[in-house]
Amino acid sequence: MRDDEGPSMSRGILRVGTLCLVVVLIAYFLWDMFSETAALRRLATTAKNYSYTEKCDANGNLVATGHPNCVDLNHYVFVYGPVSRAFRRACSGKAAAMLSFEEGKVARTEINLVEKMLQFRARNGVNSPC
C-alpha cells in the first residue's frame, strides 16, 4: 500500500495536533492583549519608565518632601508607587473617585485610559483637555 493513496492515521493526528496548537497560541495572545493582568503589567511598565516631576502623597495631594512620583493628566492625577493609584476627576464623564491599580479593584478600561494618557503625555509633553 502506497503512502499517497489516502490520509493515514498519523497524518490525521498531526493535523489535529497542529490545529490544537494554533488554537492555544491564538487564545494565549488574545488573553495577553485583553486581560486585566496584561493591562496592569503594561501600565506598570509605562509608569516605571515615566519621568515624574511632582511629589504627591498616596491620595494625590501635592507634598513638599519625597521623590517625584505623580503627574497631573487632567482627567486623572496618577500616583506611582508600590500600588499605583489615580484620582479620577469628574471631567472624565464619570464621578470623581480614587482608583487603586490592583487586580480586581479597577476596570480594564480605566487601566487602559491611564496608560494611554501617560504615553501621550510622555510623547507630547502636554495633556488632553479636561
C-alpha positions, 0 to 999 in steps of 0.5 A: 500500500502506497503512502499517497493513496489516502490520509493515514492515521498519523497524518490525521493526528498531526493535523489535529495536533497542529490545529490544537496548537494554533488554537492555544497560541491564538487564545494565549495572545488574545488573553495577553492583549485583553486581560486585566493582568496584561493591562496592569503589567503594561501600565506598570511598565509605562509608569516605571519608565515615566519621568515624574516631576511632582511629589504627591502623597498616596491620595494625590495631594501635592507634598513638599518632601519625597521623590517625584512620583505623580503627574497631573493628566487632567482627567486623572492625577496618577500616583506611582508607587508600590500600588499605583493609584489615580484620582479620577476627576469628574471631567472624565464623564464619570464621578470623581473617585480614587482608583487603586491599580490592583487586580480586581479593584479597577476596570480594564478600561480605566487601566487602559485610559491611564496608560494611554494618557501617560504615553501621550503625555510622555510623547507630547509633553502636554495633556488632553483637555479636561 
